[in-house]
Amino acid sequence: MRNKQMRQTRIRELLFAEAIDTHEKLAEVLEQQGIEVSQSTLSKDLRELGVVRVPQAIGGFRYTLPDSGATMRDRHILDRELQDFLVQAEQAANLVIVRTLSGHAQSVCEAIDRIGWNEAAGTIAGENTIFIATRSDAEATAVVDKISAVCGEGD
């Protein structure tokens, strides 16, 4: 267990310090630091840490950790809420409009708030609509991409 904790701690440090975009690149950097890891173990580590692949403003993608102290349970709740109740997510400048099945906007919004995406400056929910305010159009695009990825609509 000690090796797993050490490896995951090092993965966290690397993802904060470097723009790493693939499993292969991460495995290579770990190996350079004397940590050999199989593809399946690395995938499991990334899943347990809640690592997601997000678009960068300069193009391409990078792995990143959850923006807040969100737990894997919070991530699973968000995944379930979006997969079960999302109707549509669209961008309008620096806003993201999320439509849910009637009566589910509050629970989906709560799940989004618990995750604590840095891009989300604030949220407000009604009966079947959520508004997510971001600070820029690019951040709104990133939120839509995150939602799409959860629902299997991303790449």
N, C-alpha and C positions, 0 to 999 in steps of 0.2 A: 504494500500500500504506500510505503514511503516513496518509492520510485514514481508512482502515479502522481502523488501530490507534488513532488519536485518537478516532474515533467509538465504538469498542468500549470504550475506557477511560472515556469519558464515560458510556456506558450503565451500566457497572459502578458508577460513582460515584452515578449517579441511583438505581439500584435499591437501593443501600445507604442512601441518604438519604431516599427517598420511597416511599410505598406506591403503586405504579403497577400497575394491574390489566388494562390493555388495550394492544394495539398502538397504537391511535389516541392514547391519552393519552401514551404514550412518545414517539411521533412529534411530538406537539404540544409537549411539553416540550423535546425536542431542537431543534425549529424555533425556539422562543423563545430558544434559546441560539445560534442561527445555524447549526445543523446540519440541513440538509434531507436527508431519506432516503426512498426509496421503500418501499412496504409489503413488497415482495419482499426488498429488501436488509436491512430491519429484521428480517424473519423469519429470514433467513440468519444475521445477527449473533446473534440470540437463540439459535439452534440451536448455533452455534459456541461461544458462551460457556457453553452448558449451562444456560441459564435455564429454570426451571420455574415453573409457576403453582401456588401452594399456597394452601390455605384459611387464613384468618385467624381467630383466636379470637373476634373481634368480628363475624364474618360476612363474606361476600364472599371475594375472592381477591386475591393480589398476586403479581407476578413476583419471583423470588428467584434468586440465584446458588447454585451448589453450596456446601454448608456447609464443605467442606474444599478441599484442593488437588487434588481429583479431576480427572482429565483427561477429555476427550471419549472416549478409549479406555475408561476405567473406566465411564463412563456407558453406552457401547455394550455392554460386557460385562454390566453389570447388566440392561440391557434384554433382551439375548439370554437370559441365565440365567432371568429371570422369565418371559419369553414361552415359553421351551421347557420349563421344569420346574415352574412354579408350578401347584399343584392348588387351593389355597385360602389366603386370608389373612383372619383374623378378629381382632377386638379382644376382649380380656377385661380390663376395667378398664384398667390402665396397661400391659398386656402386649399384644403382637401375636403371634399364633400363625400361623406360615407353614408350610403343608404342601406338600411337593414330591414329585415322583416319587421312588421308592425309590432311594437312593444319591446323590441330588443336593443334599441339604440343605447339606453342607459347602461346595460350590462357590457356591451361591446366597448363603449366609451370608458367605463371603469377599467376594463382589461387593458386598453391602450394606455390609460393614465398610469396603471401599476407598472407597466414596462418602462415608462419614463424615457421615451425617445427624445434625444437632444433636439431633434428637428421640430418637435411639437412645442410651440410656445404656450399653447393653451387649447383646451377642448371645451365644447359645449354640446349637449345632446338633448334631443327632443324625443318624440315618440318613435320615429323611424329614420331620423337624420342626425348625423354628427358633423359638426364643423371642427376641423383641426386647423388652427392658425399656425403658420410657420413664419420665419423671419425673411424668407426669400422664396422665389419661384423654384430654385434648385432644391431647397429643402423640402418643398411640397412634392416635387418629383420623387425625391428619395422616400418620402412617406408612402406615396402611391406604390412605388416599387417594392417596399417592404410588405405592404398589404398584399400585393399581387403574388409575391414570393410565398407567403403563408398559404395562399389559396391555390397554389400550383399554376399560376398564370405567368410567373416570371421565367427567366431562363435557367 
